[in-house]
Amino acid sequence: MSLFPSLTRRAFLTAASAALGGAALRAEFIDPQRPLRVAVVGFGARGQQHARTFVTMPGVALAAVCDRDRARFGDCRRLSQESDANPRFYDDAYDLLATANIDAITIATSDEYHADLAIAAARTGKHVFVESPSALSFGQVSALVSAAERHQ
C-alpha cells in the first residue's frame, strides 16, 4: 500500500515546492518521456538564475522567457547558445499565459507584480513558483490561495 495513494504530479509539486522553496524540481521527479515545459517571467538577475538552473535539468525544457525589457532578450539568446534551450520570447506575461504549451512558470518580477501574475497563472492551470513575497497584502494572499485551490 502506497503512503500517498492519491498524490498527483500537481499535488506533489505544490507541496514539495512550498516545503523546499522550489528545490523539489529534481530530475527524479520529472517524467523523462514528457519534459516539464517551464517559462520564466522576469529575466533580471533572479530570472536568469532560474533559467540557467532549468537548462541544466534533465526532463525540463525552458519553453519561454518573458520580460517587458526587450534588451534582456539578448541575455536569453546567449543562454540559448550555451545550452540546448530554444525558448520563445514574450514581452507580455499575459500573452505567455494564454499559450497551452507551458506547464509551469516561475515569477521573478518586481514584487508588486507577483500576486497578479501568480493568480493569472493559477487560473490557467499552470504550476506556479513565485519569488517572495508572493503578495503584498492579506487580500492578495487570499485571492492567490483561492485561485490555486479552484484551478488545480
C-alpha positions as CSV (number, residue, x, y, z in Angstrom):
1,M,0.0,0.0,0.0
2,S,1.3,3.4,-1.0
3,L,1.8,6.1,1.6
4,F,0.5,8.6,-0.9
5,P,-2.3,6.8,-2.9
6,S,-3.8,10.0,-4.4
7,L,-0.7,12.0,-4.9
8,T,-0.8,13.7,-8.3
9,R,2.0,15.4,-10.1
10,R,0.5,18.8,-9.3
11,A,-0.1,18.0,-5.7
12,F,3.5,16.8,-5.3
13,L,5.0,19.8,-7.0
14,T,2.8,22.2,-4.9
15,A,3.7,20.6,-1.6
16,A,7.3,20.0,-2.3
17,S,7.9,23.4,-3.7
18,A,6.3,25.0,-0.7
19,A,8.3,22.8,1.7
20,L,11.7,23.1,-0.1
21,G,11.5,26.5,-1.7
22,G,11.4,25.1,-5.3
23,A,14.4,22.7,-4.8
24,A,12.0,19.8,-5.3
25,L,12.1,20.1,-9.0
26,R,14.8,17.5,-9.1
27,A,15.2,15.2,-12.1
28,E,14.0,12.1,-10.5
29,F,10.5,13.6,-10.0
30,I,10.1,14.6,-13.7
31,D,8.8,12.3,-16.4
32,P,11.6,11.9,-18.9
33,Q,9.1,10.9,-21.6
34,R,7.4,14.3,-21.4
35,P,9.6,17.2,-20.3
36,L,8.1,19.8,-17.9
37,R,7.9,22.9,-20.1
38,V,8.8,25.9,-18.0
39,A,8.6,29.7,-18.6
40,V,10.5,32.3,-16.7
41,V,8.6,35.6,-16.2
42,G,11.1,38.4,-15.3
43,F,14.5,38.0,-16.8
44,G,16.6,40.1,-14.4
45,A,19.4,38.5,-12.3
46,R,17.0,36.2,-10.4
47,G,15.0,35.1,-13.5
48,Q,18.3,34.4,-15.3
49,Q,19.4,32.3,-12.4
50,H,16.1,30.3,-12.7
51,A,16.6,29.8,-16.4
52,R,20.2,28.7,-16.0
53,T,19.0,26.1,-13.5
54,F,16.3,24.8,-15.8
55,V,18.5,24.3,-18.8
56,T,20.7,22.0,-16.8
57,M,17.9,19.8,-15.5
58,P,17.1,16.6,-17.4
59,G,13.4,16.4,-18.1
60,V,12.9,20.1,-18.0
61,A,12.6,22.4,-21.1
62,L,12.9,26.1,-20.9
63,A,10.0,26.9,-23.2
64,A,9.6,30.6,-22.8
65,V,11.1,33.8,-21.3
66,C,9.1,36.9,-20.6
67,D,10.3,40.4,-19.8
68,R,9.0,43.8,-20.6
69,D,12.5,45.0,-21.3
70,R,13.3,43.6,-24.7
71,A,17.0,44.3,-24.2
72,R,17.1,41.3,-21.8
73,F,16.3,39.0,-24.7
74,G,19.9,39.3,-25.7
75,D,20.8,37.7,-22.4
76,C,18.4,34.9,-23.1
77,R,19.8,34.4,-26.6
78,R,23.3,34.0,-25.1
79,L,21.9,31.4,-22.7
80,S,20.2,29.6,-25.6
81,Q,23.6,29.5,-27.5
82,E,25.3,28.0,-24.4
83,S,22.6,25.3,-24.0
84,D,20.1,23.3,-25.9
85,A,17.3,25.7,-24.9
86,N,15.2,27.4,-27.6
87,P,12.7,29.5,-25.6
88,R,10.1,31.7,-27.2
89,F,10.4,35.3,-26.1
90,Y,7.4,37.3,-24.8
91,D,7.2,41.0,-23.6
92,D,3.7,40.5,-22.2
93,A,3.2,37.9,-19.4
94,Y,-0.5,37.6,-20.2
95,D,0.3,36.6,-23.8
96,L,2.6,33.9,-22.4
97,L,-0.1,32.6,-20.0
98,A,-2.5,32.3,-22.9
99,T,-0.3,29.6,-24.5
100,A,-1.1,26.0,-23.9
101,N,2.4,24.7,-24.3
102,I,3.6,25.9,-20.9
103,D,3.3,23.6,-17.8
104,A,4.8,25.8,-15.2
105,I,6.1,29.3,-14.7
106,T,8.4,31.0,-12.3
107,I,7.7,34.6,-11.4
108,A,10.9,36.7,-10.8
109,T,9.5,40.1,-11.5
110,S,9.3,43.2,-9.2
111,D,7.4,42.4,-6.0
112,E,4.3,44.4,-6.9
113,Y,3.6,42.1,-9.9
114,H,4.0,38.8,-8.1
115,A,0.4,38.3,-6.9
116,D,-1.4,39.4,-10.0
117,L,0.8,37.2,-12.2
118,A,0.6,34.2,-9.9
119,I,-3.2,34.5,-9.7
120,A,-3.5,34.7,-13.5
121,A,-1.2,31.7,-13.9
122,A,-3.2,29.6,-11.4
123,R,-6.4,30.5,-13.3
124,T,-4.8,29.0,-16.5
125,G,-4.0,25.8,-14.6
126,K,-0.2,26.2,-14.7
127,H,2.1,25.2,-11.9
128,V,3.5,28.4,-10.3
129,F,6.7,29.2,-8.4
130,V,6.7,32.8,-7.3
131,E,9.6,34.6,-5.6
132,S,8.9,36.0,-2.2
133,P,7.0,38.0,-1.3
134,S,4.2,36.2,-3.1
135,A,1.9,39.0,-2.3
136,L,1.9,42.4,-0.7
137,S,-1.4,42.2,1.3
138,F,-3.6,39.7,3.0
139,G,-6.2,40.3,0.3
140,Q,-3.8,39.3,-2.4
141,V,-2.7,36.2,-0.5
142,S,-6.3,35.2,0.0
143,A,-7.0,35.7,-3.8
144,L,-3.9,33.7,-4.7
145,V,-4.8,30.8,-2.4
146,S,-8.4,30.8,-3.8
147,A,-7.2,30.8,-7.4
148,A,-4.8,27.9,-6.7
149,E,-7.5,25.9,-5.0
150,R,-10.1,26.5,-7.7
151,H,-7.9,25.8,-10.6
152,Q,-5.9,22.8,-9.5
